[in-house]
Amino acid sequence: MSSATTVLIVEDNYLLLEMLTRLCEREGMRVLAASSGEAALTVLRDGGESIDWLFTDILLPGLIDGWTVASAYRERHPHRPIVYASTAVQLEGRTVPGSIYLRKPFETREIVELAGLMAARPGEGGRRAAV
């Protein structure tokens, strides 16, 4: 069993998913990746206990959006951090305490800082950062 922080990244843009994966892996994290909400829910069902934090795009293809993925993750882990990402200016007030919102396009340095923060203290991000 690995002691590395595990993140589930849900992003439908393949290039962005690849970039986020590489940045988190450079910080020593184990990355689980999904390109749709449906795939993310499968990952949560099959290995959700090992996921320390969630990074999800809000607008995803298919019937399952990032809000639904985050809700499923939050049910399983009420105090673990969630990072929402979207091009939307306003968030409809659907984020939860302990979450972070990043507006796209974001800078690489923001992700590196965020990944470093999450890797340094897995499972505690929800107490340090809020929307």
C-alpha positions as CSV (number, residue, x, y, z in Angstrom):
1,M,0.0,0.0,0.0
2,S,1.4,3.4,-1.0
3,S,1.6,6.3,1.4
4,A,1.5,8.8,-1.5
5,T,-1.4,11.2,-1.7
6,T,-4.0,10.0,-4.2
7,V,-5.9,12.5,-6.4
8,L,-8.8,11.8,-8.8
9,I,-8.6,14.2,-11.7
10,V,-11.8,14.5,-13.8
11,E,-11.2,16.5,-17.0
12,D,-12.6,16.0,-20.5
13,N,-9.8,17.9,-22.3
14,Y,-7.2,15.2,-22.9
15,L,-4.2,17.7,-23.1
16,L,-5.3,19.4,-19.8
17,L,-5.8,16.0,-18.1
18,E,-2.4,14.9,-19.2
19,M,-0.8,18.2,-18.0
20,L,-2.6,18.0,-14.6
21,T,-1.6,14.3,-14.2
22,R,2.1,15.1,-14.9
23,L,2.2,18.1,-12.5
24,C,0.6,16.1,-9.7
25,E,2.9,13.1,-10.3
26,R,5.9,15.4,-10.1
27,E,4.7,16.4,-6.6
28,G,4.8,12.7,-5.7
29,M,1.1,12.0,-6.0
30,R,-0.6,8.9,-7.3
31,V,-3.1,10.1,-9.9
32,L,-6.4,8.4,-11.0
33,A,-7.7,10.0,-14.1
34,A,-11.2,10.1,-15.7
35,S,-12.4,11.9,-18.8
36,S,-16.1,11.8,-18.0
37,G,-18.4,11.9,-15.0
38,E,-19.4,8.3,-15.6
39,A,-15.8,7.2,-15.6
40,A,-15.2,9.2,-12.4
41,L,-18.1,7.5,-10.6
42,T,-16.7,4.1,-11.6
43,V,-13.3,5.1,-10.1
44,L,-15.0,6.3,-6.9
45,R,-17.0,3.0,-6.7
46,D,-14.0,0.8,-7.3
47,G,-11.3,2.6,-5.3
48,G,-12.8,5.7,-3.7
49,E,-11.5,5.0,-0.2
50,S,-7.9,5.7,-1.3
51,I,-8.6,9.1,-2.9
52,D,-7.4,11.9,-0.7
53,W,-8.7,14.8,-2.8
54,L,-10.7,15.4,-5.9
55,F,-10.0,17.8,-8.8
56,T,-13.0,18.0,-11.2
57,D,-14.1,20.0,-14.1
58,I,-17.7,21.1,-13.7
59,L,-18.8,20.9,-17.3
60,L,-18.3,17.3,-18.5
61,P,-19.6,15.4,-21.5
62,G,-22.5,12.9,-20.9
63,L,-25.1,12.9,-18.2
64,I,-22.9,13.2,-15.2
65,D,-21.3,16.6,-14.5
66,G,-18.7,17.7,-12.0
67,W,-21.2,18.7,-9.4
68,T,-22.5,15.1,-9.4
69,V,-19.0,13.7,-9.1
70,A,-18.2,16.0,-6.3
71,S,-21.4,15.2,-4.5
72,A,-20.6,11.4,-4.7
73,Y,-17.1,12.0,-3.5
74,R,-18.4,14.3,-0.6
75,E,-20.8,11.6,0.5
76,R,-17.9,9.2,0.9
77,H,-15.4,11.7,2.3
78,P,-17.2,14.6,4.0
79,H,-14.0,16.4,5.1
80,R,-11.6,15.8,2.2
81,P,-10.9,18.6,-0.2
82,I,-12.5,19.2,-3.6
83,V,-11.2,21.5,-6.3
84,Y,-13.7,22.6,-8.9
85,A,-12.5,24.0,-12.2
86,S,-14.6,25.7,-14.9
87,T,-14.7,28.6,-17.4
88,A,-17.9,29.8,-15.7
89,V,-17.6,33.1,-14.0
90,Q,-20.3,32.3,-11.4
91,L,-20.8,29.0,-9.6
92,E,-24.4,28.9,-8.7
93,G,-23.5,28.6,-5.0
94,R,-23.0,24.8,-5.3
95,T,-19.5,24.5,-3.9
96,V,-19.2,23.1,-0.4
97,P,-17.0,24.1,2.6
98,G,-13.5,23.0,2.2
99,S,-13.5,23.4,-1.5
100,I,-11.5,25.5,-3.9
101,Y,-12.7,27.0,-7.2
102,L,-10.2,27.6,-10.1
103,R,-11.4,29.5,-13.1
104,K,-10.1,28.3,-16.4
105,P,-7.8,29.1,-17.9
106,F,-5.5,28.8,-14.9
107,E,-1.8,29.1,-14.8
108,T,0.5,26.1,-14.4
109,R,2.0,27.7,-11.2
110,E,-1.4,27.6,-9.6
111,I,-1.7,23.9,-10.1
112,V,1.9,23.3,-8.9
113,E,1.2,25.2,-5.7
114,L,-2.1,23.5,-5.2
115,A,-0.6,20.0,-5.8
116,G,2.2,20.8,-3.4
117,L,-0.2,21.9,-0.8
118,M,-2.3,18.8,-1.1
119,A,0.7,16.5,-1.2
120,A,2.2,18.0,1.9
121,R,-0.9,17.3,4.1
122,P,-3.2,14.7,2.5
123,G,-6.7,14.8,3.9
124,E,-6.3,18.1,5.6
125,G,-6.9,20.4,2.6
126,G,-10.5,20.9,3.5
127,R,-9.5,22.6,6.8
128,R,-7.0,25.0,5.1
129,A,-8.6,26.2,1.9
130,A,-12.1,27.4,1.1
131,V,-14.0,29.0,-1.6
